[in-house]
Amino acid sequence: MPGVARWDNPRYMDTRKKGQRVVVGLSGGVDSAVSAHLLKMQGYEVVGIFMKNWEQDDDDEYCSSNIDFVDAAAVADVLGIELEHVNFAAEYKDRVFAEFLREYQAGRTPNPDVLCNAEIKFKSFLDHALRLGADLIATGHYARVRRHPATGLCELLKGLDPAKDQSYFLHRLNQDQLARTLFPLGELRKTEVRRIAAEIGLPNAKKKDSTGICFIGERPFREFLNRYIAKEPGPIKSDRGRVLGQHQGLSFYTLGQRQGLGIGGVKERGTQRGGGDHAPWFVARKDMATNTLWVVQGHDHPWLLSSSLVAGDASWVSGTAPASDNAALRLAAKTRYRQADAQCRWRGAEGIVAAGAGAGATPDGGDAFGLDFSAPQWAVTPGQSAVLYDGDVCLGGGVIAGASV
């Protein structure tokens, strides 16, 4: 059929040996469902697993795990594959949620999806799949894996759909994990995935994509976080030192935040850098020592722009950091998901002092690195991931510790 993506097109086929058992993480969404279908059409023995990672609020309006399981079961029935329900809630609470809370309490903004992939979806899930006799696992992520022809190492590549590429969230995966992983959607666009789902009659072909953090769902974030972190109100100050209002606790705010500040009608006297009297307010700094939230007017205020950063807790897909050959290595990086690649110079631990001068907290150890950007980056946020790329190849990254102008 002209214009319709064909699941039997050779370019969608994986070159690995057919007849192997592949365990697919079926989430109830259309992406994982189409992934399972494509693998079955390629000749793999496909088994589905539904992962339950969160046990609280199962019966409220924000948690969709029960609905998702019903959808996953319906997909498995249509595809004619087995489906197992597996509970990883304890592992998730210990390895992901506990770290999530620690980071917020320290004033940083973590990305739990990155940790969930490394610790749950490609560790607990992989281990369970191997116990089921799996040769490989697969998920509905938009990313690709290939073997480097010279080194034989697995490379993590961006998905070909630039609007859906999820390599940013997968940058902590290692060689053992990638060697056993298939990403059937890596060369597809979302529109093609939707068409395939409709073409084969999947019950969730038109299901809306999930958004937000998996265990929070669509609920108000501050309301959720307040269950676990006590409010510690303090002053909201402008870059001129004027007290504009009171915040509810630094943990509830993130750099670059515009909504929910409660100072929308407040004007600063005089001309502001990056904006005028009527320009919107943005969170620019969080001072944990004085419990002060600093805000500025205007999207392009200098306090929101950074030319360099330092990061720690680095993880590299190949197992080793980029080789700079004693010179600054030119790469590209993302400091948040959906951000366009930003040209930068990478510096290893030996060059971190120069690269991160004035950037605030500097991580210890040889897993630290610095980035110098060709153009200033907006709202570089401690706790988020700085992920490095060499073209389409995702090299890995680390957790942002601080940034400077």
C-alpha positions as CSV (number, residue, x, y, z in Angstrom):
1,M,0.0,0.0,0.0
2,P,1.7,3.3,-1.1
3,G,2.7,5.6,1.7
4,V,2.1,3.0,4.4
5,A,5.1,1.6,6.4
6,R,5.5,-2.1,5.9
7,W,6.6,-4.3,8.8
8,D,8.0,-6.8,6.3
9,N,10.3,-4.2,4.6
10,P,13.9,-5.5,4.8
11,R,15.2,-2.3,6.3
12,Y,13.1,-3.0,9.4
13,M,14.7,-6.4,9.9
14,D,17.4,-7.1,12.5
15,T,20.3,-9.1,11.1
16,R,20.6,-11.3,14.2
17,K,19.9,-15.0,14.0
18,K,16.2,-15.8,13.8
19,G,14.6,-18.4,16.1
20,Q,16.0,-16.9,19.2
21,R,13.8,-16.2,22.2
22,V,13.3,-12.4,22.8
23,V,11.5,-11.1,25.9
24,V,9.8,-7.8,25.2
25,G,8.8,-5.3,27.8
26,L,5.1,-4.7,27.1
27,S,4.0,-1.5,28.8
28,G,0.5,-1.3,27.4
29,G,1.6,1.4,24.9
30,V,1.7,1.3,21.2
31,D,5.5,1.4,20.9
32,S,6.2,-1.8,22.8
33,A,3.3,-3.5,21.1
34,V,4.6,-2.8,17.6
35,S,8.1,-3.8,18.7
36,A,6.7,-7.2,19.7
37,H,4.9,-7.6,16.5
38,L,7.9,-6.7,14.3
39,L,10.1,-9.2,16.2
40,K,7.5,-11.9,15.8
41,M,7.3,-11.2,12.0
42,Q,11.1,-11.6,11.9
43,G,10.9,-15.1,13.2
44,Y,11.8,-14.6,16.9
45,E,10.1,-16.5,19.6
46,V,8.5,-13.6,21.5
47,V,7.5,-13.5,25.1
48,G,6.0,-10.4,26.8
49,I,6.6,-9.1,30.3
50,F,4.6,-6.3,31.9
51,M,6.7,-4.6,34.6
52,K,5.0,-3.2,37.7
53,N,7.4,-0.6,39.2
54,W,5.1,1.4,41.5
55,E,2.6,0.0,44.0
56,Q,1.2,3.2,45.6
57,D,-1.9,4.9,44.3
58,D,-2.9,2.0,42.2
59,D,-6.6,2.9,42.5
60,D,-6.4,6.7,42.0
61,E,-7.0,8.8,38.9
62,Y,-3.3,9.4,38.3
63,C,-1.9,5.8,38.3
64,S,-2.6,3.9,35.1
65,S,-0.8,0.6,35.8
66,N,-3.9,-1.5,36.0
67,I,-5.2,0.0,32.8
68,D,-1.8,-0.4,31.1
69,F,-1.7,-4.1,32.1
70,V,-5.2,-4.7,30.6
71,D,-4.0,-3.0,27.4
72,A,-0.8,-5.1,27.4
73,A,-2.8,-8.3,27.9
74,A,-5.1,-7.3,25.0
75,V,-2.0,-6.8,22.8
76,A,-0.5,-10.1,23.7
77,D,-3.8,-11.8,22.9
78,V,-3.9,-10.2,19.4
79,L,-0.3,-11.1,18.7
80,G,-0.6,-14.6,20.1
81,I,2.2,-14.3,22.6
82,E,2.6,-15.2,26.3
83,L,2.5,-12.3,28.8
84,E,3.9,-12.4,32.4
85,H,3.2,-9.8,35.0
86,V,6.4,-9.1,37.1
87,N,6.6,-6.8,40.1
88,F,9.8,-4.8,40.4
89,A,8.3,-2.3,42.9
90,A,10.8,-3.1,45.7
91,E,13.8,-2.8,43.4
92,Y,12.4,0.5,42.0
93,K,11.9,1.9,45.5
94,D,15.4,1.0,46.6
95,R,17.4,1.9,43.5
96,V,15.5,4.7,41.8
97,F,12.9,6.4,44.1
98,A,15.3,6.6,47.1
99,E,17.9,8.3,44.9
100,F,15.2,10.5,43.4
101,L,14.3,11.8,46.9
102,R,17.9,12.3,48.0
103,E,18.6,14.4,45.0
104,Y,15.5,16.6,45.5
105,Q,16.3,17.1,49.2
106,A,19.8,18.2,48.2
107,G,18.3,20.9,45.9
108,R,19.0,19.1,42.6
109,T,16.6,18.0,39.9
110,P,17.2,14.3,39.1
111,N,16.1,12.4,36.0
112,P,14.6,9.2,37.3
113,D,13.9,7.8,33.8
114,V,17.7,7.6,33.2
115,L,18.2,5.6,36.4
116,C,15.1,3.5,35.8
117,N,16.5,2.3,32.5
118,A,19.9,1.5,33.9
119,E,18.7,-0.2,37.1
120,I,15.3,-1.7,36.3
121,K,14.5,-2.0,32.6
122,F,18.0,-3.1,31.6
123,K,19.1,-4.8,34.8
124,S,16.2,-6.3,36.9
125,F,14.2,-6.9,33.7
126,L,17.2,-8.3,31.8
127,D,18.1,-10.6,34.7
128,H,14.5,-11.9,34.9
129,A,14.4,-12.4,31.1
130,L,17.6,-14.5,31.2
131,R,16.0,-16.7,33.9
132,L,13.2,-17.3,31.4
133,G,15.7,-18.5,28.9
134,A,15.8,-15.4,26.8
135,D,18.6,-14.8,24.3
136,L,17.7,-11.2,23.9
137,I,15.4,-8.5,25.3
138,A,13.6,-5.7,23.5
139,T,11.8,-2.5,24.3
140,G,9.9,0.2,22.4
141,H,12.6,2.8,22.8
142,Y,13.5,4.9,19.8
143,A,17.2,4.2,19.6
144,R,19.6,1.8,17.7
145,V,22.5,-0.5,18.5
146,R,25.2,-1.6,16.2
147,R,28.6,-3.3,16.4
148,H,31.6,-1.3,15.6
149,P,33.3,-3.1,12.7
150,A,36.8,-2.5,14.0
151,T,36.5,-2.9,17.8
152,G,33.5,-5.2,17.9
153,L,32.0,-3.0,20.7
154,C,28.3,-2.2,20.8
155,E,27.5,1.4,19.9
156,L,24.3,3.2,21.1
157,L,22.9,5.4,18.3
158,K,20.1,7.9,18.1
159,G,16.8,6.8,16.8
160,L,16.1,8.0,13.2
161,D,13.1,9.9,14.2
162,P,14.6,13.1,15.7
163,A,11.3,14.0,17.5
164,K,11.3,10.7,19.4
165,D,15.0,9.8,19.8
166,Q,15.4,8.4,23.4
167,S,19.2,7.7,23.5
168,Y,19.5,10.5,26.1
169,F,17.6,8.3,28.6
170,L,19.7,5.2,27.6
171,H,23.2,6.7,27.9
172,R,24.1,4.7,31.1
173,L,23.7,1.3,29.4
174,N,26.8,-0.8,29.3
175,Q,28.2,-3.3,26.8
176,D,26.7,-6.3,28.4
177,Q,23.2,-4.7,28.4
178,L,23.4,-3.4,24.8
179,A,24.8,-6.7,23.5
180,R,21.5,-8.4,24.6
181,T,19.1,-5.6,23.6
182,L,17.0,-5.0,20.4
183,F,15.4,-1.7,19.6
184,P,12.9,-2.6,16.8
185,L,11.7,1.0,16.4
186,G,15.1,2.5,16.0
187,E,14.7,3.1,12.2
188,L,11.0,4.0,12.3
189,R,9.2,7.3,12.8
190,K,6.3,7.5,15.2
191,T,3.8,8.0,12.4
192,E,4.9,4.7,10.8
193,V,4.5,3.0,14.2
194,R,1.0,4.3,14.5
195,R,0.2,3.1,10.9
196,I,1.6,-0.3,11.5
197,A,-0.5,-0.6,14.7
198,A,-3.7,0.3,12.9
199,E,-2.9,-1.9,9.9
200,I,-2.6,-5.0,12.1
201,G,-5.5,-4.1,14.3
202,L,-3.8,-3.5,17.6
203,P,-6.3,-2.4,20.3
204,N,-4.0,0.4,21.5
205,A,-3.2,1.8,18.1
206,K,-4.5,5.2,19.0
207,K,-3.6,5.2,22.7
208,K,-2.1,8.5,23.9
209,D,1.6,8.4,24.7
210,S,2.5,8.5,28.4
211,T,4.0,11.7,29.7
212,G,5.8,12.7,32.9
213,I,7.6,10.6,35.4
214,C,6.4,7.0,35.4
215,F,5.4,6.8,39.1
216,I,3.9,10.3,39.3
217,G,1.8,10.2,36.1
218,E,-0.2,13.3,35.4
219,R,-0.7,14.4,39.0
220,P,0.5,17.8,40.2
221,F,4.2,17.4,40.9
222,R,4.4,19.6,44.0
223,E,1.5,17.8,45.6
224,F,3.2,14.4,45.1
225,L,6.6,15.6,46.3
226,N,5.1,17.1,49.4
227,R,4.2,13.6,50.7
228,Y,7.9,12.8,51.1
229,I,9.7,16.1,51.5
230,A,8.8,18.7,54.2
231,K,8.1,22.2,53.2
232,E,10.7,24.7,54.3
233,P,9.5,28.2,53.2
234,G,12.0,30.9,52.5
235,P,12.4,34.2,50.6
236,I,12.2,34.6,46.8
237,K,14.6,37.3,45.8
238,S,15.4,39.1,42.5
239,D,18.9,39.4,41.2
240,R,18.9,42.9,42.8
241,G,18.2,41.4,46.2
242,R,14.6,42.6,46.5
243,V,12.3,40.1,48.3
244,L,9.4,39.4,46.0
245,G,7.6,36.7,47.9
246,Q,8.0,33.4,49.7
247,H,8.7,29.9,48.2
248,Q,7.4,26.6,49.6
249,G,10.7,24.9,49.8
250,L,13.7,24.8,47.4
251,S,13.1,21.1,46.6
252,F,9.9,22.0,44.8
253,Y,11.5,24.3,42.2
254,T,13.9,23.7,39.3
255,L,16.1,26.1,37.3
256,G,14.3,27.7,34.4
257,Q,10.9,27.2,36.0
258,R,8.4,29.9,35.1
259,Q,5.0,28.6,36.3
260,G,4.0,28.3,39.9
261,L,6.2,31.0,41.4
262,G,3.3,33.1,42.8
263,I,5.0,36.4,41.7
264,G,3.5,36.8,38.2
265,G,2.2,40.3,38.9
266,V,5.3,41.6,40.6
267,K,7.5,44.1,38.7
268,E,11.1,45.0,39.3
269,R,12.0,48.6,39.4
270,G,14.2,49.8,36.6
271,T,15.5,48.1,33.5
272,Q,16.3,44.4,33.9
273,R,19.0,42.5,32.2
274,G,17.4,40.1,29.7
275,G,13.9,41.6,30.1
276,G,11.8,44.6,31.0
277,D,9.3,45.4,33.7
278,H,6.7,43.1,32.2
279,A,9.0,40.2,31.3
280,P,8.2,36.8,33.0
281,W,10.1,35.6,36.1
282,F,12.3,32.4,35.9
283,V,14.0,30.5,38.6
284,A,17.8,31.1,38.2
285,R,19.5,29.9,41.4
286,K,18.8,28.0,44.6
287,D,20.9,28.8,47.6
288,M,20.6,25.9,50.0
289,A,22.7,27.6,52.7
290,T,20.3,30.6,53.1
291,N,17.2,28.8,51.8
292,T,16.8,31.5,49.2
293,L,15.2,31.1,45.7
294,W,16.7,33.6,43.3
295,V,14.6,34.6,40.2
296,V,15.2,36.8,37.2
297,Q,13.1,38.5,34.6
298,G,13.5,37.5,30.9
299,H,14.2,34.2,29.2
300,D,17.7,35.3,28.2
301,H,18.8,36.8,31.5
302,P,22.6,36.2,31.9
303,W,22.0,34.2,35.1
304,L,20.1,31.6,33.0
305,L,23.0,31.1,30.5
306,S,26.0,28.9,31.0
307,S,29.1,28.5,28.9
308,S,30.6,25.5,30.8
309,L,29.6,22.8,33.2
310,V,31.1,20.1,35.4
311,A,29.6,16.6,35.8
312,G,30.3,13.5,37.8
313,D,29.2,9.9,38.2
314,A,30.1,9.4,34.5
315,S,29.1,6.3,32.6
316,W,30.5,5.5,29.2
317,V,28.8,3.1,26.7
318,S,32.2,1.7,25.5
319,G,33.4,1.3,29.1
320,T,36.0,4.1,28.8
321,A,35.9,7.8,28.6
322,P,36.5,9.6,25.3
323,A,40.1,9.8,24.4
324,S,41.1,13.5,24.1
325,D,44.8,12.9,23.3
326,N,45.8,15.7,25.7
327,A,43.7,18.2,23.7
328,A,40.1,19.3,24.2
329,L,37.9,16.9,22.2
330,R,35.1,18.5,20.2
331,L,31.8,16.7,20.5
332,A,28.2,17.7,21.0
333,A,26.0,17.4,24.2
334,K,22.5,17.6,25.5
335,T,21.9,18.9,29.0
336,R,18.2,18.0,28.9
337,Y,15.9,15.8,26.8
338,R,14.7,17.3,23.5
339,Q,17.4,19.9,23.5
340,A,19.2,20.3,20.2
341,D,22.8,19.0,20.2
342,A,25.1,21.8,21.4
343,Q,28.7,21.8,20.2
344,C,31.2,21.6,23.0
345,R,34.7,20.7,24.0
346,W,35.0,17.7,26.4
347,R,37.6,17.8,29.2
348,G,38.5,14.8,31.3
349,A,39.2,14.9,35.0
350,E,42.6,16.4,34.4
351,G,41.0,19.5,32.8
352,I,38.0,19.9,35.0
353,V,39.3,22.7,37.0
354,A,39.8,24.9,33.9
355,A,36.5,23.7,32.4
356,G,34.4,24.1,35.5
357,A,36.0,27.2,37.1
358,G,33.3,29.0,39.1
359,A,30.8,26.3,38.3
360,G,29.9,25.5,41.9
361,A,30.1,22.0,43.2
362,T,32.9,20.0,41.6
363,P,32.6,16.2,41.7
364,D,35.5,14.2,43.0
365,G,37.3,11.2,41.3
366,G,38.3,10.2,37.8
367,D,34.7,9.9,36.6
368,A,34.3,13.6,36.5
369,F,34.4,15.7,33.3
370,G,33.9,19.2,32.1
371,L,32.2,20.7,29.0
372,D,32.9,24.1,27.4
373,F,30.1,25.1,25.0
374,S,30.5,27.0,21.7
375,A,27.3,28.9,22.6
376,P,25.8,29.5,26.1
377,Q,23.3,26.9,27.2
378,W,20.0,27.8,28.9
379,A,19.1,26.7,32.5
380,V,21.8,24.0,32.9
381,T,20.4,22.2,35.9
382,P,22.4,20.3,38.6
383,G,21.0,16.7,38.9
384,Q,20.1,16.5,35.2
385,S,22.3,14.5,32.8
386,A,24.9,15.9,30.4
387,V,25.0,13.4,27.5
388,L,27.7,13.4,24.9
389,Y,27.4,12.5,21.2
390,D,29.8,12.0,18.4
391,G,27.4,12.5,15.5
392,D,24.6,9.9,15.9
393,V,26.7,7.9,18.4
394,C,25.8,8.3,22.1
395,L,29.1,8.1,24.0
396,G,27.6,8.3,27.5
397,G,27.5,11.1,30.1
398,G,27.2,12.1,33.7
399,V,25.2,14.0,36.3
400,I,25.6,17.8,36.2
401,A,27.2,19.1,39.4
402,G,27.3,22.8,38.4
403,A,27.6,25.3,35.6
404,S,29.2,28.7,35.0
405,V,28.9,31.7,32.7
